[in-house]
Amino acid sequence: MKQAVLPQKEVANYLDKHFIPVMLEINDDRLPKGFSYYATPTFFVVSPDGKSVERVVGGANASQFLDYLKKVRTRIK
């Protein structure tokens, strides 16, 4: 995901326009309290007030991930 999907122009542009992406490395960084994972990659969508809106585990291709981002964005408006 990090090398193949996130850098793709359409995905990167959508993320930059509608989200504030934060990438944590599980071996180097601490997860915020209340957030956990059981597999990688794990994506959390967090509302502006800091509440977890959605968590998705696993990879996807660019089209699938963009569809996911669009769907979840409607839940945080």
GUMINU-31051 format. One record per residue (C-alpha): residue number from 1; residue in one letter; chain; x, y, z. Coordinates in pm, whole numbers, plus 50000, padded with zeros to 5 digits. Example, Ala and Ser with C-alpha at 12.3 -4.5 7.8 and 13.67 -1.06 7.14 Angstrom:
<nodes>
NODE  resi  resn  chain      X      Y      Z
NODE     1     A      A  51230  49550  50780
NODE     2     S      A  51367  49894  50714
</nodes>
This chain:
<nodes>
NODE  resi  resn  chain      X      Y      Z
NODE     1     M      A  50000  50000  50000
NODE     2     K      A  50272  50243  50101
NODE     3     Q      A  50467  50206  49777
NODE     4     A      A  50202  50092  49529
NODE     5     V      A  49871  50257  49620
NODE     6     L      A  49915  50567  49835
NODE     7     P      A  50149  50745  49588
NODE     8     Q      A  49912  50700  49293
NODE     9     K      A  49800  51043  49176
NODE    10     E      A  49425  51003  49222
NODE    11     V      A  49460  50846  49568
NODE    12     A      A  49723  51097  49682
NODE    13     N      A  49518  51393  49558
NODE    14     Y      A  49202  51269  49731
NODE    15     L      A  49386  51208  50057
NODE    16     D      A  49548  51552  50045
NODE    17     K      A  49219  51725  49971
NODE    18     H      A  48992  51550  50222
NODE    19     F      A  49208  51396  50496
NODE    20     I      A  49513  51461  50709
NODE    21     P      A  49713  51143  50660
NODE    22     V      A  49933  51025  50946
NODE    23     M      A  50151  50720  50903
NODE    24     L      A  50286  50531  51202
NODE    25     E      A  50536  50248  51192
NODE    26     I      A  50425  49974  51431
NODE    27     N      A  50783  49887  51526
NODE    28     D      A  50886  50247  51595
NODE    29     D      A  50581  50449  51700
NODE    30     R      A  50319  50417  51971
NODE    31     L      A  49955  50403  51875
NODE    32     P      A  49730  50654  52046
NODE    33     K      A  49534  50522  52344
NODE    34     G      A  49227  50328  52236
NODE    35     F      A  49368  50228  51897
NODE    36     S      A  49490  49876  51830
NODE    37     Y      A  49570  49649  51539
NODE    38     Y      A  49595  49278  51478
NODE    39     A      A  49736  49284  51125
NODE    40     T      A  49900  49526  50887
NODE    41     P      A  49822  49741  50713
NODE    42     T      A  49551  49888  50934
NODE    43     F      A  49388  50218  50844
NODE    44     F      A  49200  50431  51095
NODE    45     V      A  48972  50715  51000
NODE    46     V      A  48941  50959  51287
NODE    47     S      A  48689  51240  51320
NODE    48     P      A  48803  51596  51391
NODE    49     D      A  48718  51543  51759
NODE    50     G      A  48955  51243  51777
NODE    51     K      A  48703  50959  51771
NODE    52     S      A  48765  50654  51558
NODE    53     V      A  48507  50648  51278
NODE    54     E      A  48629  50340  51096
NODE    55     R      A  48909  50087  51095
NODE    56     V      A  48997  49877  50794
NODE    57     V      A  49253  49600  50791
NODE    58     G      A  49433  49477  50483
NODE    59     G      A  49545  49608  50151
NODE    60     A      A  49357  49706  49840
NODE    61     N      A  49430  49829  49492
NODE    62     A      A  49409  50201  49417
NODE    63     S      A  49051  50188  49287
NODE    64     Q      A  48926  49990  49588
NODE    65     F      A  49104  50217  49835
NODE    66     L      A  48971  50531  49667
NODE    67     D      A  48617  50390  49682
NODE    68     Y      A  48671  50316  50051
NODE    69     L      A  48793  50671  50117
NODE    70     K      A  48492  50822  49940
NODE    71     K      A  48251  50600  50132
NODE    72     V      A  48402  50667  50472
NODE    73     R      A  48424  51042  50405
NODE    74     T      A  48044  51058  50393
NODE    75     R      A  48039  50926  50751
NODE    76     I      A  48250  51208  50892
NODE    77     K      A  48075  51508  50735
</nodes>
